């Protein structure tokens, strides 16, 4: 987990995003336990309430669940929920903006696809 204390993004949202990233990447498996609020708050020197706020957002979204007296766990199906959410965000943030800019520059969809393929090839 990386927290950027100079970022405009609140710490609790950075914690939420980091947990989401770890679930999507498979670092935190479904039904796996996540670090406790105490572990995160001590390890990163943040208020436990801040960590809890981030975790509670994920509980509300159906990504995490609590086992009384044991801790927080990744809910089964969480990865697919996050992938669907991220794909929709990707469309709204990147794809729509890309096509809007391409239209301004009179770049066809076929040319955009060719540019994407070129970029992929350049990455190796």
C-alpha positions in Angstrom: 0.0 0.0 0.0 1.2 3.4 -0.9 -0.2 6.6 0.7 0.6 10.0 -0.7 0.1 12.6 2.1 0.7 15.4 -0.4 -2.2 14.2 -2.7 -5.5 16.0 -3.0 -7.2 12.6 -2.6 -8.2 12.0 1.0 -6.2 9.3 2.8 -9.3 7.1 3.4 -10.0 7.1 -0.4 -6.3 6.2 -1.0 -6.7 3.3 1.4 -9.9 2.2 -0.4 -8.3 2.4 -3.8 -5.2 0.5 -2.6 -7.4 -2.4 -1.2 -9.4 -2.4 -4.4 -6.1 -2.6 -6.5 -4.9 -5.5 -4.4 -8.2 -7.3 -4.9 -8.2 -6.7 -8.7 -4.5 -7.8 -9.0 -5.2 -11.0 -6.8 -2.9 -9.9 -4.0 -5.9 -10.1 -1.7 -7.9 -13.2 -2.7 -11.6 -13.5 -2.2 -12.4 -14.8 1.3 -8.9 -13.7 2.3 -8.4 -11.5 5.4 -7.2 -8.0 4.9 -4.8 -6.1 7.3 -6.5 -4.8 10.4 -7.2 -1.1 10.9 -4.6 -1.2 13.7 -1.9 -2.7 11.4 -2.6 0.0 8.7 -2.9 2.9 11.2 0.4 2.0 13.0 2.3 1.0 9.8 1.4 4.2 8.0 0.9 6.5 11.0 -2.7 7.4 10.2 -5.7 7.7 12.5 -7.5 4.3 12.9 -10.8 6.1 12.2 -9.4 7.1 8.8 -8.6 3.5 8.0 -12.0 2.4 9.3 -13.7 5.0 7.0 -12.0 3.5 4.0 -12.8 0.0 5.0 -16.4 0.9 5.7 -16.9 2.3 2.2 -15.8 -1.1 0.8 -18.2 -2.9 3.2 -21.1 -0.6 1.9 -20.1 -1.5 -1.7 -20.2 -5.2 -1.0 -16.5 -5.7 -1.4 -15.5 -6.5 2.2 -17.4 -8.1 5.1 -16.7 -8.2 8.8 -16.4 -11.4 10.9 -17.1 -10.4 14.5 -14.0 -10.8 16.6 -11.9 -12.0 13.6 -11.5 -9.1 11.2 -12.3 -8.0 7.7 -12.4 -10.3 4.7 -12.7 -9.9 0.9 -16.2 -11.0 -0.1 -16.7 -13.7 -2.8 -17.4 -12.0 -6.1 -15.6 -8.8 -5.1 -13.1 -9.0 -7.9 -15.8 -9.2 -10.6 -17.7 -6.3 -9.0 -14.5 -4.2 -9.0 -13.6 -5.1 -12.6 -17.1 -4.2 -13.8 -16.9 -0.9 -11.9 -13.4 -0.1 -13.2 -14.3 -1.0 -16.8 -17.2 1.4 -16.6 -15.0 4.1 -15.1 -12.4 3.4 -17.9 -15.1 4.0 -20.5 -16.3 7.2 -19.0 -12.8 8.6 -18.2 -10.7 7.5 -21.1 -12.7 6.1 -24.0 -15.3 8.8 -24.3 -12.7 11.5 -23.9 -10.4 9.9 -26.5 -13.2 9.7 -29.1 -14.3 13.3 -28.3 -10.7 14.5 -28.9 -10.4 12.3 -32.0 -13.5 13.9 -33.5 -12.1 17.4 -32.9 -8.9 16.4 -34.7 -10.8 14.6 -37.4 -9.2 11.2 -36.6 -11.4 8.3 -37.6 -12.3 5.4 -35.3 -10.2 3.2 -37.5 -7.2 5.5 -37.1 -7.7 5.6 -33.3 -7.6 1.8 -33.3 -4.5 1.9 -35.4 -2.9 4.3 -33.0 -3.8 2.1 -30.0 -2.3 -0.9 -31.8 0.9 1.0 -32.5 1.1 2.1 -28.8 0.6 -1.5 -27.7 3.4 -2.7 -30.1 5.7 0.1 -28.8 5.2 -1.2 -25.3 6.6 -4.6 -26.4 
